[in-house]
Amino acid sequence: MKIKELTLPVFSLENGKKIQDETMVFTKERGVDNTHVFYLTKKYQQAGARAGTASTKTLSEVSGGGSKPFKQKGTGRARRGSNRTVLRPGGGVVFGPSPRSFAHKLNKKMVKNAILGALIENKEHIQVIKFENTQLKTKQVASFIGEHSAPLVIVKSFNSSLCKAARNIYGMKLCSVYSIPIEKLLASNKVLIEQDAWDVLKEVSTHE
């Protein structure tokens, strides 16, 4: 099945009522089944988020070991030249992890296609929200969300009033429109997109 456009409902955050429908038009027709593209994008995002700080010391990096632990012969024990050997507790580690980056490259167009495809895939649970009040309260946002325990909210800026009002809600997942986690976008049973963020997505969808 090929889709040329995506239509989502727009709700008012103040009264919770539907205002209108917003349509995103694609430059090219897009298929709904993008399983492999979703997988590659998920792997790319998770790899980039890894800290890569796991670290161990090799034999040459472990402190101590300046003198022979005990004499070569006469003790009845196996000979030891250093207490830093990898065979003793506190010694070096063979082939242990060292700090590194797990990030890898992925075509930007593929990431964009994955995000747009995920919007199509999960469109039944996505709403665009519009508000006029620049001083939103957490109680307003919580009331609009209702019983959904862990909704995903996509904002244009983390300085927006929506972001500031929603970040205190337990289980709330906030993300920037410029770095949407594909896994959460597909799995969330409720996705709220700020009007400004939706405008950014519509602009992206019209460029190849």
N, C-alpha and C positions, 0 to 999 in steps of 0.2 A: 504494500500500500504506500502510495506517494502522497505527501502533504505539501501544499504550496503556502499555506498560512496557518497561524495558530491564534485562536481567539480565547481570551481569558476574561473573567468577570472582574470588575473594579468595584471595591466596597469602600464605604466611608468608615474611617476608624472611629469617628465621633459617635455615630448612631448605629453602626453595624449594618446599614442597608446598602443594597446594590445600587450603584449609580449608573453604570453603563458597561459596555463591553469594549475591550481593547484588542486590536488585531495586529499581529506581527506578520509581516509579509517577507518570505524568503526569496532570495535571488535565484535559488535553484530548488527544485523539488527534493524533499528529504524523506528517506525511508524511516519507518518507526523502529525497525530491528537494527540496532547498531551495537550488538552485544560485544563484539571484539573491540570496537572503538571505545566503549565504556570501560572495558577491562584495561586497555592500554593507558587511558587517561587516569583511571584510579591508581594504577601502579605508578605512574609518573608523579601524581600528587603525593602519594604516600611516601615514595622514595625521597622526594624533595623535603618532606617534613621531618624525616629522621635526623636525629641529632648527630649520630655518628661519633659519639664521644667515648665509646667503649675502648679501654686501653689496658694493656698488660706490659710487663717488663721482660725483656730477654735476659739471658745470662749476663751479658755485658753491661746491662743497665742496673742490675740489682746491686745494692750497696753491700760492702763487706767482702769476705773471701780473700783477704790479703794473705793469710797464712794457711798452711795445710791443717785441716781440722785435727788430725791425729797422725801418728807416724805410719809409715808404709807397711811395716811388718810387725808381727808379734802380738797384735791385739785380737786376732781371730775375726776381725770384721772386714768387710769389703773395703778396698783401698779408696781413699777420697783425696782428691786434689784441691777441692774447693767446696765451701758450704753454699755456694751460689749455683751449684749444679741443678739441672732441671729434675733430677731424681730425688731431691730432698725438699721437704716443706720449707717455704720461704725462698726457694730458689727461683730461677728464671722460668719462663713459660715458653714452650715450643709452639711456634705458629699461632700465637695468641692474637687477639684483635688489636688494632691500633687505630687512632683517630683518622677518619676519612669521610668524604662526602659520598652519599648514596645517590645524589641527584644525577639524572641523565636527561638527555635532550628528547624532545618530542615536538613534532611539527605543530606550530601554533594553529594552523587551520584545522588540524585534527582535534585539538582541544576545544576549539570553537564549535566544531560540528558535534562533539560529544555533549557539550552544554546545551546546545539547541535541541539535540535529539532527546536529551533527558527531560527537557521542558515538555516536549511532545509526549514522551512516555508517561509522565506523571501529571499530565495536565488536569486530571480530575481533582487533584488535591492542591492545586495552585491558585492563589488569589492575588490580585494586585490591590494594594491598599493606598488610599489617598486621605490626606488630612490637611487641615488648614492651620490648626493650632501648633505653634512652634514651641510650646511649653507643655508637651504631653506628660501625663502622669502614668506611673507604672500600673495603677489600678485600671486605667482606661484600656491599656493594651491587654492586660490579663483578662478583663471582661470580654474583650473582642475575641480572644483566642478560645476561651471556653475550656472544655474538658481535655483538649489535646495537651498531653504532658510535655512533649518535646518537639515543638514546631521549629522549622527552619525559617529564619527571617533574613532576607537579602536586602542589604542597604547599599547606598552609593558611598557613604562616608560614615566612619565610626563616630564622627562628631554630630551626626544628625540627631534631632530630638527623639526620633523613634528608637534609635540605638540606645540612647541614654535611658529611655523609659523602660526598655525591654530587657536590658542586661541584668536586672535584679530578679527576674522571674526564674524560678528553679526549672532546670531542664532546657531553658531557651538556648537555641543555637543560632548565633549571629555570624554572618559572613559578609564580606565585601563582594559586590557584583563583579569585581575584577579578579576574584579568586574563589569561585564557587566550588565547594567540594562535591564532586560528581556522585560519590557514594551516598552522601546525605541527601542530595537533591533527588535521587532515585528512591531512597528508602523512606523519606519522611511522609507521614500521612497528612501533614498540613504544611504548606509552604506559602509564606507571605512575602511578596515582593514590593518594596517601596516604589512609589510612582517614579521617582528620579532614577532608581535602579532599572526599572522597566524601560524607561526611555533610552538608557544606555544599551540594553539588550536589543531593543528594536533597531537602533543605529548599527549595531554589530551585525545583525541579521541581514542587512542590506548591502554589506560589503563582503567581497570575496578575498 
